Amino acid sequence: MLGGAQDLRMGSQGGMFLGTQTGSQEASKRGTRTEDKQTGLPVTARVVQDAACKQSLDENGDLCIHGAPARILLFVGVVENITKQQASVEFTLNDSSGRLPIKFYRTEDALSSEAGIEQGKYVNVVGNARMSPTFHISALCVRAIESADEVSYHMIETAHAALKLKTAAAIGGSTMLTESAGQLLQQDQKVNVVKKQTEESSLKKDLEHNENQTPNISGLPAGPDANLRGQLLSFIQKEGEGVEQGVHISKITGQFRQVPAEGIKQILGVFLDEGEVCHTIDEEHYLFV
């Protein structure tokens, strides 16, 4: 077990910090202590089991999870298969993603925690992953949970921590689990601003391109008759006068045989958009407005 006084408290990101207070000879003479804080990583049984199967260890022999060393692990689950021995209490922790063997060594400081280890009850476990003699979790602290909300909070913290570590690994760096929520929000805002600027620049270029382009009606000769639009409108107005159903498309294309039918239809589409003509009984009849 760790020497000195143990301090277990909630961190700024919802995780826990396990601090071991030690003092050097010089510090003890002054009556002061220095504190070494270690960050706890909230995880599930499945995540730890996968890392253990891959033998993902750093140079110090600590288990690596999501690409980062994780010495102190935080779990929440149900107690199963309790075995009490003279020097330790062993049980299985079930958090619905998997089961982990837990060993909790008895000390004077741990007697109060041991009272909360009961079959079928939810507990919060803080410990280290050990690979010998067989894979197990060596518990530093075991605490019975006080509210069912702690189970949900733990799963949220687990997902949040995994997302941060995987994102850091993807960009080739690492981030501290104690990074403030404000810093994460600023990063997200910067990404959103850059994305918005890129989209606005692309939209502006598209609009400029469309404005500079001259409408091209396929099938029409390149500007041989500038009065073609006027002739079409005059013909529809004349032939549709007094006729409620308007002029059929076949009559229009028959009048302007020198122009492909597809080209006539595209010009009529422009007239419809501009409000020069309208459909009557169906989409093949046109009437001058």
C-alpha positions as CSV (number, residue, x, y, z in Angstrom):
1,M,0.0,0.0,0.0
2,L,1.0,3.6,-0.4
3,G,2.8,5.2,2.5
4,G,1.6,8.3,4.2
5,A,-1.9,9.8,4.3
6,Q,-4.2,9.0,1.4
7,D,-6.5,11.7,0.0
8,L,-9.4,10.7,-2.4
9,R,-11.4,13.6,-3.8
10,M,-13.4,14.6,-6.9
11,G,-11.5,16.4,-9.7
12,S,-12.5,19.3,-11.9
13,Q,-13.6,17.0,-14.7
14,G,-15.6,14.7,-12.5
15,G,-12.8,12.1,-12.1
16,M,-11.0,11.4,-8.9
17,F,-7.5,12.2,-7.6
18,L,-5.6,10.0,-5.4
19,G,-2.9,12.0,-3.7
20,T,-0.1,10.6,-1.5
21,Q,1.3,13.1,0.9
22,T,5.0,12.6,1.6
23,G,7.6,14.9,2.9
24,S,11.4,15.1,2.6
25,Q,13.6,15.4,5.7
26,E,14.1,19.0,4.9
27,A,10.4,19.6,4.5
28,S,9.6,17.8,7.7
29,K,12.0,20.0,9.6
30,R,10.0,23.0,8.4
31,G,6.8,21.3,9.3
32,T,5.5,21.4,5.7
33,R,4.5,18.7,3.3
34,T,4.5,18.3,-0.5
35,E,1.7,16.6,-2.3
36,D,2.1,14.3,-5.3
37,K,-1.2,14.1,-7.3
38,Q,-2.0,11.3,-9.6
39,T,-4.9,11.5,-12.0
40,G,-7.5,8.8,-12.0
41,L,-9.0,7.5,-15.3
42,P,-12.7,6.4,-15.3
43,V,-13.0,3.2,-17.3
44,T,-15.2,0.2,-17.8
45,A,-14.2,-3.5,-17.3
46,R,-14.3,-4.1,-21.0
47,V,-11.8,-1.4,-21.8
48,V,-9.3,-2.6,-19.2
49,Q,-9.8,-6.3,-20.3
50,D,-9.1,-5.3,-23.9
51,A,-5.9,-3.4,-23.0
52,A,-4.7,-6.3,-20.8
53,C,-5.3,-8.8,-23.6
54,K,-3.2,-6.7,-25.9
55,Q,-0.4,-6.4,-23.2
56,S,-0.5,-2.7,-23.8
57,L,2.1,-1.5,-21.2
58,D,4.4,1.5,-21.0
59,E,8.1,1.4,-19.9
60,N,7.1,1.5,-16.2
61,G,4.8,-1.6,-16.7
62,D,1.6,0.5,-16.3
63,L,-1.4,-0.4,-18.4
64,C,-1.9,1.9,-21.4
65,I,-5.5,2.8,-22.2
66,H,-6.5,4.7,-25.4
67,G,-2.8,5.3,-26.0
68,A,-2.0,6.9,-22.6
69,P,-0.6,5.4,-19.4
70,A,-3.2,4.8,-16.8
71,R,-1.9,4.0,-13.4
72,I,-5.0,4.9,-11.3
73,L,-8.3,3.4,-12.6
74,L,-11.8,4.2,-11.5
75,F,-14.6,1.7,-11.7
76,V,-18.3,1.5,-10.6
77,G,-20.1,-1.9,-10.6
78,V,-21.8,-4.6,-8.6
79,V,-20.0,-6.8,-6.1
80,E,-20.1,-10.6,-6.8
81,N,-18.4,-13.7,-5.4
82,I,-16.9,-12.2,-2.2
83,T,-14.1,-14.2,-0.6
84,K,-12.7,-12.9,2.7
85,Q,-9.3,-13.9,3.7
86,Q,-7.1,-12.9,6.7
87,A,-5.1,-10.3,4.7
88,S,-7.4,-9.4,1.9
89,V,-10.9,-9.3,0.5
90,E,-11.4,-10.6,-3.0
91,F,-14.5,-10.2,-5.1
92,T,-15.7,-9.8,-8.7
93,L,-16.8,-6.4,-10.0
94,N,-19.5,-6.5,-12.7
95,D,-20.3,-3.3,-14.5
96,S,-22.4,-4.8,-17.3
97,S,-19.5,-4.5,-19.8
98,G,-17.5,-7.2,-18.2
99,R,-16.2,-8.7,-14.9
100,L,-13.0,-7.9,-13.2
101,P,-11.2,-9.7,-10.3
102,I,-10.6,-7.3,-7.4
103,K,-8.2,-7.7,-4.5
104,F,-8.5,-5.3,-1.6
105,Y,-5.8,-5.7,1.0
106,R,-6.8,-5.2,4.6
107,T,-5.2,-2.3,6.5
108,E,-6.3,-0.2,9.4
109,D,-7.3,2.6,7.1
110,A,-9.3,0.1,4.9
111,L,-11.5,-1.3,7.6
112,S,-14.2,1.3,7.1
113,S,-14.2,0.7,3.4
114,E,-14.5,-3.1,3.8
115,A,-17.8,-2.6,5.5
116,G,-19.3,-1.4,2.2
117,I,-18.3,-4.5,0.3
118,E,-21.5,-6.6,0.2
119,Q,-22.9,-9.1,-2.3
120,G,-25.1,-7.4,-4.9
121,K,-24.3,-3.8,-3.9
122,Y,-22.8,-1.2,-6.1
123,V,-19.4,0.1,-5.2
124,N,-16.8,2.6,-6.4
125,V,-13.4,1.1,-6.8
126,V,-10.1,3.0,-7.2
127,G,-7.1,0.8,-8.0
128,N,-4.2,-0.4,-10.2
129,A,-4.1,-3.0,-12.9
130,R,-1.7,-5.9,-12.0
131,M,-0.6,-8.4,-14.5
132,S,1.0,-10.9,-12.0
133,P,0.6,-13.5,-10.8
134,T,-2.6,-13.2,-12.9
135,F,-4.5,-10.2,-14.2
136,H,-6.4,-8.4,-11.4
137,I,-7.2,-5.0,-10.0
138,S,-5.4,-4.1,-6.8
139,A,-7.9,-1.9,-5.0
140,L,-6.6,1.2,-3.1
141,C,-10.1,2.3,-2.1
142,V,-13.5,0.8,-2.2
143,R,-16.6,2.8,-1.4
144,A,-20.3,1.9,-1.5
145,I,-22.1,4.4,-3.8
146,E,-24.7,6.6,-2.2
147,S,-26.9,7.3,-5.2
148,A,-27.8,5.5,-8.4
149,D,-26.8,8.6,-10.3
150,E,-23.2,7.8,-9.6
151,V,-23.5,4.8,-12.1
152,S,-24.7,7.1,-14.9
153,Y,-22.1,9.8,-14.0
154,H,-19.4,7.3,-14.2
155,M,-20.4,6.1,-17.7
156,I,-20.5,9.7,-18.9
157,E,-17.1,10.4,-17.4
158,T,-15.7,7.2,-19.0
159,A,-17.0,8.2,-22.5
160,H,-15.7,11.8,-22.0
161,A,-12.2,10.6,-21.0
162,A,-12.0,8.1,-23.8
163,L,-13.0,10.8,-26.4
164,K,-10.3,13.2,-25.1
165,L,-7.6,10.6,-25.2
166,K,-8.5,9.3,-28.6
167,T,-8.7,12.8,-30.0
168,A,-5.3,13.6,-28.6
169,A,-3.8,10.4,-30.0
170,A,-5.3,11.2,-33.4
171,I,-3.6,14.5,-33.7
172,G,-0.3,13.1,-32.4
173,G,-0.3,14.7,-29.0
174,S,-1.6,14.1,-25.5
175,T,-3.9,16.1,-23.3
176,M,-4.2,16.1,-19.5
177,L,-7.4,14.7,-18.1
178,T,-7.4,17.7,-15.8
179,E,-7.8,20.2,-18.7
180,S,-10.6,22.6,-17.9
181,A,-14.0,22.5,-19.6
182,G,-13.5,26.1,-20.7
183,Q,-10.4,25.2,-22.7
184,L,-12.2,22.4,-24.5
185,L,-15.1,24.8,-25.3
186,Q,-12.6,27.3,-26.8
187,Q,-11.1,24.6,-29.0
188,D,-14.5,23.6,-30.3
189,Q,-15.4,27.2,-31.0
190,K,-12.2,27.8,-33.0
191,V,-12.9,24.7,-35.1
192,N,-16.5,25.9,-35.7
193,V,-15.2,29.4,-36.7
194,V,-12.7,28.0,-39.2
195,K,-15.3,25.6,-40.6
196,K,-17.8,28.5,-41.0
197,Q,-15.3,30.7,-42.7
198,T,-14.4,28.0,-45.2
199,E,-18.0,27.3,-46.0
200,E,-18.7,31.1,-46.5
201,S,-15.7,31.4,-48.8
202,S,-16.8,28.5,-50.9
203,L,-20.3,29.8,-51.2
204,K,-19.0,33.2,-52.2
205,K,-16.9,31.7,-55.0
206,D,-19.8,29.7,-56.2
207,L,-22.1,32.8,-56.4
208,E,-19.4,34.8,-58.2
209,H,-19.0,32.0,-60.7
210,N,-22.7,31.7,-61.3
211,E,-23.0,35.5,-61.8
212,N,-20.2,35.6,-64.4
213,Q,-21.6,32.7,-66.4
214,T,-23.9,33.4,-69.3
215,P,-27.0,31.3,-69.4
216,N,-26.6,28.6,-72.0
217,I,-29.7,27.1,-73.5
218,S,-28.7,23.8,-75.2
219,G,-29.8,23.3,-78.8
220,L,-30.1,27.0,-79.7
221,P,-27.8,28.5,-82.3
222,A,-25.2,31.0,-80.9
223,G,-27.1,34.3,-81.1
224,P,-28.4,34.2,-84.7
225,D,-31.8,35.6,-83.8
226,A,-32.0,38.1,-80.9
227,N,-35.8,38.4,-81.4
228,L,-36.5,34.7,-80.8
229,R,-37.9,35.4,-77.3
230,G,-40.1,38.2,-78.5
231,Q,-41.4,36.0,-81.4
232,L,-42.2,33.2,-79.0
233,L,-44.1,35.5,-76.6
234,S,-46.0,37.2,-79.5
235,F,-47.0,33.8,-80.9
236,I,-48.3,32.5,-77.5
237,Q,-50.2,35.7,-76.9
238,K,-51.7,35.7,-80.4
239,E,-52.6,32.0,-80.5
240,G,-53.8,31.9,-76.9
241,E,-56.1,35.0,-77.1
242,G,-59.6,33.9,-76.2
243,V,-58.5,30.3,-75.7
244,E,-58.8,29.3,-72.0
245,Q,-56.7,26.2,-72.3
246,G,-53.8,28.2,-73.9
247,V,-51.4,27.0,-76.7
248,H,-50.1,23.4,-76.8
249,I,-46.4,22.8,-76.9
250,S,-46.7,20.9,-80.1
251,K,-48.1,24.0,-81.9
252,I,-45.3,26.2,-80.6
253,T,-42.5,23.8,-81.7
254,G,-44.3,23.4,-85.0
255,Q,-44.2,27.1,-85.6
256,F,-40.5,27.4,-84.7
257,R,-39.1,24.3,-86.5
258,Q,-35.7,25.9,-87.1
259,V,-35.1,25.6,-83.3
260,P,-34.8,22.2,-81.6
261,A,-37.8,21.3,-79.4
262,E,-35.6,21.0,-76.3
263,G,-34.4,24.6,-76.8
264,I,-38.0,25.8,-77.1
265,K,-38.9,24.1,-73.8
266,Q,-36.0,25.6,-72.0
267,I,-37.0,29.1,-73.2
268,L,-40.6,28.4,-72.0
269,G,-39.1,27.4,-68.7
270,V,-37.4,30.8,-68.4
271,F,-40.8,32.5,-69.3
272,L,-42.5,30.5,-66.5
273,D,-39.8,31.6,-64.0
274,E,-40.1,35.2,-65.1
275,G,-43.9,35.1,-65.0
276,E,-44.3,35.8,-68.7
277,V,-46.5,32.7,-69.3
278,C,-48.3,30.1,-67.1
279,H,-49.6,26.6,-67.4
280,T,-53.3,26.0,-67.8
281,I,-54.9,22.6,-68.0
282,D,-51.6,20.7,-67.8
283,E,-47.9,21.3,-68.2
284,E,-48.0,21.2,-72.0
285,H,-50.4,24.1,-72.4
286,Y,-49.1,27.7,-72.1
287,L,-51.0,31.0,-71.8
288,F,-49.6,34.5,-72.0
289,V,-49.9,36.4,-68.7
